[in-house]
Amino acid sequence: MQDRLDMSVIFNAAIDIVTPASPYRQMEDLERAAKLLRDSDVDMVLVDCKGYTFQLKELVQKF
């Protein structure tokens, strides 16, 4: 019997687009990244930084 969960089954997805955008830099950088993701027709956006606020989340959703 297998004790560990096979994570490759759960995370069986391709990452097509990766774009950096720091919340500590110019707002234009975030807008550029959000537009790139919009134009790429992505299904999901993941932001991973303590510096992202609800206002920045709304900015990304706007695009």
C-alpha positions as CSV (number, residue, x, y, z in Angstrom):
1,M,0.0,0.0,0.0
2,Q,1.2,3.5,-0.8
3,D,1.4,5.8,2.2
4,R,2.1,9.0,0.2
5,L,-0.2,10.8,-2.1
6,D,1.0,10.9,-5.7
7,M,1.1,14.7,-6.2
8,S,1.8,14.3,-9.9
9,V,-1.9,13.3,-10.3
10,I,-3.2,16.3,-8.5
11,F,-0.9,18.8,-10.2
12,N,-1.2,17.4,-13.7
13,A,-1.3,20.8,-15.5
14,A,0.9,22.7,-17.9
15,I,2.3,26.2,-17.1
16,D,2.1,28.1,-20.3
17,I,2.8,31.7,-19.3
18,V,5.1,33.0,-16.5
19,T,5.6,36.7,-16.2
20,P,7.3,38.5,-13.3
21,A,5.8,41.6,-11.7
22,S,6.9,42.9,-8.3
23,P,4.4,44.8,-6.1
24,Y,7.4,46.9,-5.0
25,R,8.1,48.4,-8.4
26,Q,6.2,50.7,-10.8
27,M,2.5,50.1,-11.2
28,E,3.1,50.0,-15.0
29,D,5.0,46.7,-14.5
30,L,2.0,45.1,-13.0
31,E,-0.3,46.5,-15.7
32,R,2.1,45.1,-18.4
33,A,2.1,41.7,-16.8
34,A,-1.7,41.7,-16.3
35,K,-2.2,42.7,-20.0
36,L,0.2,40.0,-21.1
37,L,-1.8,37.4,-19.2
38,R,-5.1,38.7,-20.5
39,D,-3.9,38.6,-24.1
40,S,-2.6,35.1,-23.5
41,D,-6.1,33.9,-22.5
42,V,-4.9,32.2,-19.3
43,D,-7.3,30.3,-17.1
44,M,-5.7,31.1,-13.8
45,V,-3.3,33.8,-12.3
46,L,-1.2,33.0,-9.3
47,V,0.5,35.8,-7.4
48,D,2.9,34.7,-4.6
49,C,4.2,37.6,-2.6
50,K,3.4,39.2,0.8
51,G,3.4,42.6,-0.9
52,Y,0.3,41.9,-3.0
53,T,-2.7,43.8,-1.7
54,F,-6.4,43.7,-2.5
55,Q,-5.9,46.8,-4.6
56,L,-3.3,45.0,-6.7
57,K,-5.6,42.0,-7.0
58,E,-8.3,44.3,-8.4
59,L,-5.8,45.7,-10.8
60,V,-5.0,42.3,-12.2
61,Q,-8.7,41.3,-12.4
62,K,-9.5,44.6,-14.2
63,F,-7.4,43.4,-17.2
